[in-house]
Amino acid sequence: MRELLSFVLLACACGVSANAPPAGAGAEAPAASASAATGDLRARSSSAELDALAARGAEVAPGMREIARRESTAERTEITHTEAHDACLRVAFAAPAPVAVKLVDERGGVLGAVDGAAQGVIGERGPVCVRSGDSVFAVVSPAGATVSFVAWAAP
């Protein structure tokens, strides 16, 4: 999986370089051009990472439907809010360095956790479930780490 992610990120970087105008072309200043390319690369790599996580759905969440994609640097990120019915879900995550990730309910009750991993699935051995009207949050340590999440719920 890491090799695939590295390949996708490299492909995105090459695509940005291949599509960049030659130096001196256009009225844009070089610093502004570099800044725009960096922002575009982050957006592409973020999207590619979320797509790579989502592609694992059939493997890690068979029979479930995708309900959320999130990328966050916050310590606490809402993954989903259940409206009319109870929900059982699995959440895959990926980060550039090992992190601790917990899924918690609105009251802070721990639903599942993975500690010290750059990628993983919470609810891998069985989905985590919450009652209708509850929210599920991902809590990440260390705070400020960029983490991508994809969540699936039972139909």
Secondary structure as the mmCIF struct_conf table of DSSP 4:
data_model
#
loop_
_struct_conf.conf_type_id
_struct_conf.id
_struct_conf.beg_label_comp_id
_struct_conf.beg_label_asym_id
_struct_conf.beg_label_seq_id
_struct_conf.end_label_comp_id
_struct_conf.end_label_asym_id
_struct_conf.end_label_seq_id
HELX_RH_AL_P HELX_RH_AL_P1 ARG A 2 ASN A 19
BEND BEND1 ALA A 20 ALA A 20
HELX_LH_PP_P HELX_LH_PP_P1 PRO A 21 PRO A 22
TURN_TY1_P TURN_TY1_P1 ALA A 23 GLY A 24
BEND BEND2 GLY A 26 ALA A 27
HELX_RH_AL_P HELX_RH_AL_P2 PRO A 30 ALA A 55
TURN_TY1_P TURN_TY1_P2 ARG A 56 ARG A 56
HELX_RH_AL_P HELX_RH_AL_P3 GLY A 57 VAL A 60
BEND BEND3 ALA A 61 ALA A 61
TURN_TY1_P TURN_TY1_P3 PRO A 62 GLY A 63
STRN STRN1 ARG A 65 SER A 72
BEND BEND4 ALA A 74 GLU A 75
STRN STRN2 ARG A 76 HIS A 81
BEND BEND5 ALA A 84 HIS A 85
STRN STRN3 ALA A 87 ASP A 105
TURN_TY1_P TURN_TY1_P4 GLU A 106 ARG A 107
STRN STRN4 VAL A 110 ILE A 122
TURN_TY1_P TURN_TY1_P5 GLY A 123 ARG A 125
BEND BEND6 GLY A 126 GLY A 126
STRN STRN5 VAL A 128 VAL A 130
TURN_TY1_P TURN_TY1_P6 SER A 132 GLY A 133
STRN STRN6 SER A 135 SER A 141
BEND BEND7 PRO A 142 PRO A 142
TURN_TY1_P TURN_TY1_P7 ALA A 143 GLY A 144
STRN STRN7 VAL A 147 ALA A 153
#
